[in-house]
Amino acid sequence: QVQLLESGGGSVQTGGSLSLSCAASGRIFSNSVVGWFRQAPGKEREFVSAVRWNGDASYKPRSMEDRFSISKDHIKNTVTLQMDNLKPEDTADYYCAATDQCFPNTCTLWRAYAYWGQGTQVTVSS
């Protein structure tokens, strides 16, 4: 079992920045992947970014601009999503998720993730 706890959401104006943190506890394996998804009202859940717990591999869809970056801290057991130059269309609930294993072509799919946090809300006003 893996427990995930997000923090860092909030409200910002267009162009602002937020840093979302995901604290992971429990059984995290070397092949585990921790990622971020978001879901806006009335829209499907969208993959934002993910990082493999061991190694340098990270995943981000081509549609996701370079405004978002993901990093990990093995000492604190956290995965951080840094979001810069935020836009109103970034408004959504952001969820941290983890999976024991996925492959590059499946790490972007929410169905590949077995463990989920409660989510944190991000609101970007114009």
N, CA, C and O of each residue as an XYZ file, in Angstrom:
504
protein
N       0.833     -1.195      0.000
C       0.000      0.000      0.000
C       0.863      1.239      0.000
O       1.920      1.281      0.630
N       0.406      2.233     -0.705
C       1.080      3.519     -0.752
C       0.068      4.595     -0.380
O      -1.054      4.606     -0.886
N       0.463      5.478      0.490
C      -0.392      6.598      0.868
C       0.203      7.877      0.288
O       1.414      8.099      0.326
N      -0.679      8.704     -0.244
C      -0.248      9.940     -0.892
C      -1.014     11.118     -0.312
O      -2.226     11.044     -0.109
N      -0.309     12.189     -0.051
C      -0.946     13.374      0.506
C      -0.448     14.601     -0.241
O       0.738     14.927     -0.203
N      -1.369     15.278     -0.923
C      -1.008     16.466     -1.677
C      -1.117     17.719     -0.808
O      -1.875     17.772      0.161
N      -0.344     18.702     -1.186
C      -0.435     20.017     -0.552
C       0.055     21.056     -1.546
O       0.721     20.733     -2.529
N      -0.286     22.299     -1.273
C       0.245     23.387     -2.093
C      -0.727     24.013     -3.061
O      -0.366     24.967     -3.750
N      -1.944     23.518     -3.140
C      -2.913     24.136     -4.034
C      -3.341     25.496     -3.519
O      -3.006     25.890     -2.402
N      -4.082     26.201     -4.346
C      -4.561     27.506     -3.931
C      -5.035     28.312     -5.117
O      -5.265     27.778     -6.202
N      -5.175     29.594     -4.897
C      -5.658     30.505     -5.931
C      -4.558     31.492     -6.299
O      -3.915     32.081     -5.430
N      -4.357     31.659     -7.583
C      -3.376     32.613     -8.070
C      -3.966     33.336     -9.276
O      -4.971     32.911     -9.847
N      -3.335     34.412     -9.641
C      -3.736     35.116    -10.850
C      -2.933     34.599    -12.043
O      -1.894     33.957    -11.888
N      -3.439     34.895    -13.217
C      -2.747     34.494    -14.441
C      -1.296     34.954    -14.404
O      -0.992     36.098    -14.065
N      -0.416     34.036    -14.761
C       1.008     34.324    -14.735
C       1.699     33.943    -13.442
O       2.927     33.967    -13.357
N       0.929     33.599    -12.454
C       1.501     33.228    -11.169
C       2.055     31.807    -11.168
O       1.981     31.089    -12.165
N       2.611     31.423    -10.025
C       3.217     30.105     -9.875
C       2.677     29.414     -8.627
O       2.289     30.058     -7.652
N       2.664     28.105     -8.687
C       2.320     27.277     -7.543
C       3.204     26.049     -7.560
O       3.610     25.568     -8.618
N       3.494     25.555     -6.381
C       4.266     24.330     -6.249
C       3.426     23.330     -5.477
O       3.091     23.558     -4.315
N       3.091     22.237     -6.113
C       2.303     21.186     -5.475
C       3.247     20.094     -4.983
O       4.159     19.669     -5.692
N       3.009     19.662     -3.777
C       3.849     18.625     -3.194
C       3.022     17.385     -2.912
O       1.874     17.477     -2.476
N       3.611     16.227     -3.163
C       2.976     14.951     -2.879
C       3.892     14.175     -1.940
O       4.995     13.780     -2.316
N       3.424     13.964     -0.724
C       4.184     13.192      0.252
C       3.756     11.745      0.169
O       2.580     11.426      0.342
N       4.708     10.869     -0.094
C       4.415      9.451     -0.270
C       4.912      8.652      0.928
O       5.994      8.907      1.456
N       4.117      7.695      1.343
C       4.515      6.803      2.422
C       4.025      5.406      2.102
O       3.123      5.220      1.285
N       4.629      4.423      2.756
C       4.243      3.045      2.499
C       5.270      2.353      1.616
O       6.450      2.703      1.624
N       4.817      1.386      0.868
C       5.699      0.544      0.074
C       5.912      1.150     -1.311
O       5.087      1.001     -2.213
N       7.024      1.824     -1.446
C       7.394      2.390     -2.726
C       8.537      1.558     -3.291
O       9.608      1.479     -2.689
N       8.313      0.947     -4.427
C       9.284      0.064     -5.025
C      10.191      0.823     -5.986
O       9.911      1.958     -6.373
N      11.269      0.174     -6.353
C      12.231      0.832     -7.236
C      11.615      1.168     -8.583
O      12.007      2.152     -9.211
N      10.659      0.369     -9.036
C      10.019      0.634    -10.327
C       8.789      1.528    -10.214
O       8.117      1.805    -11.207
N       8.506      1.973     -9.002
C       7.311      2.799     -8.818
C       7.409      4.093     -9.618
O       8.489      4.646     -9.827
N       6.262      4.545    -10.047
C       6.151      5.826    -10.736
C       5.137      6.677     -9.982
O       4.062      6.197     -9.623
N       5.473      7.911     -9.749
C       4.573      8.854     -9.086
C       4.262      9.969    -10.078
O       5.161     10.546    -10.690
N       2.999     10.254    -10.219
C       2.607     11.235    -11.214
C       1.542     12.187    -10.731
O       1.009     12.056     -9.629
N       1.246     13.145    -11.579
C       0.201     14.124    -11.314
C      -0.819     14.095    -12.456
O      -0.474     14.047    -13.637
N      -2.068     14.126    -12.053
C      -3.167     14.249    -12.988
C      -4.006     15.445    -12.558
O      -3.915     15.902    -11.419
N      -4.806     15.937    -13.462
C      -5.715     17.014    -13.098
C      -7.070     16.777    -13.759
O      -7.182     16.139    -14.806
N      -8.072     17.310    -13.113
C      -9.420     17.180    -13.649
C     -10.179     18.467    -13.409
O     -10.387     18.882    -12.269
N     -10.586     19.085    -14.489
C     -11.398     20.289    -14.418
C     -12.871     19.895    -14.447
O     -13.211     18.826    -14.954
N     -13.741     20.731    -13.916
C     -15.171     20.415    -13.914
C     -15.682     20.111    -15.314
O     -15.475     20.882    -16.251
N     -16.350     18.979    -15.435
C     -16.927     18.593    -16.708
C     -15.957     18.043    -17.724
O     -16.331     17.783    -18.868
N     -14.714     17.864    -17.321
C     -13.713     17.360    -18.258
C     -13.127     16.051    -17.752
O     -13.262     15.701    -16.579
N     -12.475     15.338    -18.658
C     -11.847     14.078    -18.277
C     -10.553     14.333    -17.518
O      -9.948     15.401    -17.616
N     -10.154     13.335    -16.771
C      -8.900     13.415    -16.048
C      -7.740     13.476    -17.047
O      -7.711     12.726    -18.023
N      -6.806     14.357    -16.798
C      -5.734     14.626    -17.746
C      -4.378     14.378    -17.105
O      -4.114     14.826    -15.989
N      -3.539     13.676    -17.805
C      -2.180     13.421    -17.319
C      -1.357     14.696    -17.407
O      -1.390     15.402    -18.415
N      -0.614     14.984    -16.336
C       0.208     16.188    -16.296
C       1.689     15.843    -16.396
O       2.407     16.364    -17.250
N       2.124     14.974    -15.527
C       3.536     14.599    -15.533
C       3.749     13.455    -14.559
O       2.936     13.244    -13.659
N       4.835     12.716    -14.733
C       5.166     11.624    -13.818
C       6.668     11.421    -13.806
O       7.382     11.800    -14.735
N       7.119     10.813    -12.728
C       8.553     10.558    -12.583
C       8.761      9.174    -11.978
O       8.041      8.760    -11.070
N       9.741      8.483    -12.492
C      10.057      7.169    -11.950
C      10.812      7.356    -10.632
O      11.708      8.194    -10.539
N      10.447      6.576     -9.623
C      11.013      6.783     -8.290
C      12.527      6.608     -8.283
O      13.242      7.391     -7.658
N      13.008      5.598     -8.967
C      14.458      5.398     -9.110
C      14.859      5.671    -10.555
O      14.185      5.238    -11.490
N      15.926      6.369    -10.720
C      16.365      6.697    -12.072
C      15.941      8.093    -12.463
O      15.404      8.853    -11.657
N      16.193      8.413    -13.718
C      15.975      9.771    -14.204
C      14.759      9.907    -15.107
O      14.468     11.004    -15.586
N      14.054      8.827    -15.345
C      12.956      8.885    -16.307
C      11.805      9.729    -15.777
O      11.397      9.607    -14.622
N      11.302     10.573    -16.637
C      10.111     11.337    -16.326
C       9.254     11.391    -17.585
O       9.738     11.174    -18.695
N       7.985     11.681    -17.391
C       7.031     11.650    -18.490
C       6.171     12.897    -18.453
O       5.732     13.341    -17.392
N       5.945     13.441    -19.606
C       5.079     14.596    -19.736
C       4.519     14.582    -21.135
O       5.266     14.373    -22.091
N       3.226     14.798    -21.286
C       2.653     14.782    -22.625
C       3.139     15.974    -23.442
O       3.458     17.034    -22.905
N       3.183     15.770    -24.738
C       3.628     16.844    -25.625
C       2.723     18.053    -25.515
O       3.155     19.186    -25.730
N       1.470     17.813    -25.181
C       0.531     18.922    -25.086
C       0.779     19.780    -23.846
O       0.324     20.921    -23.757
N       1.506     19.209    -22.902
C       1.785     19.974    -21.681
C       3.020     20.821    -21.922
O       4.105     20.303    -22.188
N       2.848     22.074    -21.830
C       3.930     22.991    -22.127
C       5.024     22.891    -21.068
O       4.870     22.214    -20.051
N       6.125     23.578    -21.332
C       7.250     23.545    -20.411
C       6.999     24.351    -19.147
O       7.903     24.521    -18.329
N       5.792     24.843    -18.982
C       5.484     25.610    -17.775
C       5.467     24.735    -16.529
O       5.587     25.231    -15.409
N       5.316     23.434    -16.733
C       5.240     22.503    -15.609
C       6.502     21.653    -15.562
O       6.993     21.201    -16.596
N       7.022     21.437    -14.360
C       8.163     20.542    -14.200
C       7.965     19.699    -12.949
O       7.344     20.134    -11.980
N       8.504     18.489    -12.989
C       8.334     17.551    -11.883
C       9.690     17.197    -11.318
O      10.676     17.097    -12.049
N       9.734     17.005    -10.001
C      10.974     16.616     -9.348
C      10.651     15.726     -8.166
O       9.500     15.647     -7.736
N      11.655     15.061     -7.644
C      11.446     14.151     -6.516
C      12.536     14.367     -5.483
O      13.627     14.847     -5.790
N      12.216     14.006     -4.264
C      13.161     14.119     -3.154
C      13.095     12.819     -2.370
O      12.121     12.566     -1.662
N      14.123     11.998     -2.494
C      14.117     10.692     -1.832
C      14.241     10.816     -0.317
O      13.812      9.923      0.414
N      14.810     11.889      0.149
C      14.971     12.050      1.596
C      13.633     12.395      2.234
O      13.271     11.853      3.278
N      12.906     13.302      1.594
C      11.608     13.697      2.130
C      10.481     12.797      1.614
O       9.347     12.878      2.088
N      10.801     11.939      0.643
C       9.776     11.098      0.012
C       8.649     11.947     -0.572
O       7.467     11.694     -0.339
N       9.043     12.939     -1.320
C       8.056     13.819     -1.949
C       8.303     13.929     -3.446
O       9.422     13.774     -3.933
N       7.227     14.199     -4.144
C       7.285     14.521     -5.570
C       6.618     15.882     -5.734
O       5.490     16.086     -5.284
N       7.299     16.782     -6.360
C       6.830     18.153     -6.481
C       6.532     18.506     -7.928
O       7.307     18.207     -8.837
N       5.390     19.148     -8.115
C       5.019     19.664     -9.428
C       5.112     21.181     -9.360
O       4.320     21.832     -8.678
N       6.066     21.725    -10.060
C       6.232     23.169    -10.121
C       5.488     23.700    -11.338
O       5.720     23.269    -12.467
N       4.598     24.634    -11.086
C       3.768     25.177    -12.157
C       4.017     26.679    -12.262
O       3.789     27.424    -11.309
N       4.474     27.103    -13.401
C       4.793     28.508    -13.639
C       3.923     29.083    -14.747
O       3.363     28.355    -15.567
N       3.826     30.404    -14.751
C       3.061     31.101    -15.787
C       1.674     30.476    -15.948
O       1.252     30.142    -17.055
N       0.992     30.331    -14.847
C      -0.297     29.654    -14.851
C      -1.345     30.423    -15.639
O      -1.343     31.652    -15.694
N      -2.244     29.648    -16.249
C      -3.314     30.203    -17.069
C      -4.652     29.764    -16.499
O      -4.719     28.758    -15.792
N      -5.721     30.500    -16.794
C      -7.044     30.091    -16.285
C      -7.403     28.652    -16.665
O      -8.089     27.972    -15.903
N      -6.960     28.187    -17.810
C      -7.272     26.813    -18.222
C      -6.534     25.755    -17.406
O      -6.786     24.561    -17.563
N      -5.633     26.188    -16.540
C      -4.969     25.256    -15.629
C      -5.808     25.010    -14.368
O      -5.451     24.180    -13.532
N      -6.899     25.720    -14.240
C      -7.783     25.540    -13.094
C      -8.347     24.127    -13.091
O      -8.957     23.686    -14.065
N      -8.136     23.425    -11.983
C      -8.571     22.030    -11.877
C      -8.246     21.507    -10.490
O      -7.558     22.160     -9.705
N      -8.749     20.328    -10.208
C      -8.285     19.572     -9.049
C      -7.087     18.746     -9.503
O      -7.147     18.048    -10.515
N      -6.014     18.834     -8.753
C      -4.792     18.127     -9.106
C      -4.606     16.957     -8.147
O      -4.710     17.099     -6.928
N      -4.331     15.812     -8.729
C      -4.207     14.582     -7.954
C      -2.822     13.976     -8.128
O      -2.280     13.916     -9.232
N      -2.274     13.534     -7.026
C      -1.048     12.756     -7.046
C      -1.435     11.280     -7.128
O      -2.389     10.846     -6.482
N      -0.707     10.530     -7.908
C      -1.005      9.111     -8.077
C       0.292      8.323     -8.155
O       1.336      8.849     -8.542
N       0.207      7.060     -7.782
C       1.385      6.203     -7.817
C       1.017      4.825     -8.325
O      -0.100      4.341     -8.136
N       1.975      4.217     -8.967
C       1.806      2.855     -9.447
C       3.090      2.079     -9.190
O       4.188      2.634     -9.225
N       2.930      0.781     -8.931
C       4.111     -0.043     -8.662
C       4.968     -0.193     -9.919
O       6.189     -0.330     -9.841
N       4.319     -0.164    -11.055
C       5.073     -0.275    -12.303
C       4.203      0.154    -13.463
O       3.011     -0.147    -13.514
N       4.814      0.856    -14.385
C       4.153      1.145    -15.652
C       5.245      1.298    -16.707
O       6.429      1.410    -16.390
N       4.819      1.300    -17.955
C       5.745      1.430    -19.062
C       5.547      2.796    -19.700
O       4.505      3.424    -19.511
N       6.530      3.259    -20.448
C       6.420      4.620    -21.008
C       5.106      4.893    -21.737
O       4.611      6.020    -21.720
N       4.542      3.872    -22.374
C       3.294      4.113    -23.096
C       2.055      3.954    -22.230
O       0.938      4.185    -22.694
N       2.244      3.562    -20.977
C       1.099      3.428    -20.069
C       1.178      4.344    -18.865
O       0.182      4.533    -18.167
N       2.344      4.916    -18.610
C       2.484      5.789    -17.442
C       1.648      7.054    -17.566
O       1.448      7.764    -16.581
N       1.162      7.339    -18.760
C       0.340      8.519    -18.970
C      -1.142      8.254    -18.774
O      -1.957      9.171    -18.879
N      -1.496      7.014    -18.490
C      -2.899      6.628    -18.369
C      -3.303      6.551    -16.911
O      -2.620      5.900    -16.121
N      -4.379      7.188    -16.540
C      -4.767      7.190    -15.131
C      -5.116      5.785    -14.645
O      -4.988      5.486    -13.458
N      -5.553      4.931    -15.556
C      -5.910      3.564    -15.164
C      -4.700      2.749    -14.736
O      -4.854      1.698    -14.112
N      -3.511      3.209    -15.057
C      -2.305      2.481    -14.664
C      -1.922      2.718    -13.217
O      -1.027      2.054    -12.695
N      -2.588      3.656    -12.565
C      -2.212      4.045    -11.217
C      -3.187      3.485    -10.195
O      -4.399      3.673    -10.304
N      -2.643      2.794     -9.199
C      -3.478      2.135     -8.199
C      -3.702      2.994     -6.966
O      -4.677      2.806     -6.239
N      -2.809      3.926     -6.735
C      -2.873      4.712     -5.494
C      -3.088      6.183     -5.830
O      -2.456      6.730     -6.734
N      -3.989      6.806     -5.086
C      -4.363      8.188     -5.366
C      -4.456      8.997     -4.085
O      -4.863      8.495     -3.037
N      -4.072     10.253     -4.192
C      -4.290     11.174     -3.089
C      -5.685     11.763     -3.166
O      -6.456     11.454     -4.074
N      -5.998     12.615     -2.204
C      -7.328     13.213     -2.125
C      -7.502     14.368     -3.107
O      -8.625     14.767     -3.417
N      -6.405     14.891     -3.583
C      -6.488     15.995     -4.531
C      -6.327     17.347     -3.859
O      -6.614     17.512     -2.674
N      -5.869     18.294     -4.631
C      -5.738     19.668     -4.157
C      -6.210     20.600     -5.272
O      -5.923     20.384     -6.450
N      -6.927     21.620     -4.880
C      -7.551     22.492     -5.867
C      -6.622     23.624     -6.275
O      -5.961     24.245     -5.443
N      -6.592     23.874     -7.575
C      -5.828     24.991     -8.123
C      -6.788     25.867     -8.920
O      -7.473     25.394     -9.827
N      -6.825     27.133     -8.572
C      -7.689     28.079     -9.269
C      -6.834     29.222     -9.797
O      -6.102     29.865     -9.045
N      -6.936     29.463    -11.091
C      -6.187     30.548    -11.719
C      -7.192     31.552    -12.272
O      -8.006     31.226    -13.136
N      -7.120     32.752    -11.768
C      -8.068     33.783    -12.194
C      -7.404     34.723    -13.201
O      -6.198     34.967    -13.166
N      -8.239     35.234    -14.092
C      -7.713     36.127    -15.137
C      -7.688     37.568    -14.661
O      -7.276     38.457    -15.406
